[in-house]
Amino acid sequence: MSRSSLSIEEQELNELREAELRLEQLQKQFAEIPQRLAREQKERETTMPPLAEIEERRRRKEHDQMITTRGQAANILRDQNRSLWLLLLLLTATGTLIWWGIKLMQG
């Protein structure tokens, strides 16, 4: 056999060995999956869930971040009330104009 055919065979043999090592590593990883899942399940079962008070604090903090000051909340409420009054006045004026128009047409 010539030297070149030996080197080709050696390369193929090395590639096969590398592929075999990769497969063995994957096999080890897959063999660890059930153990890891069981360990994670056990941790979830033994871990105490967060208290309701912690959740309430988180919600309160988010709310406080949305409205940074009470003044802003008061301003928003005042603007909404003012808009509601303006809408009510507009509807009253429109109703009055319609009533007046009908009275004029009736004579």
Buried (B, 14 or more C-beta within 10 A) or exposed (E): EEEEEEEEEEEEEEEEEEEEEEEEEEEEEEEEEEEEEEEEEEEEEEEEEEEEEEEEEEEEEEEEEEEEEEEEEEEEEEEEEEEEEEEEEEEEEEEEEEEEEEEEEEE
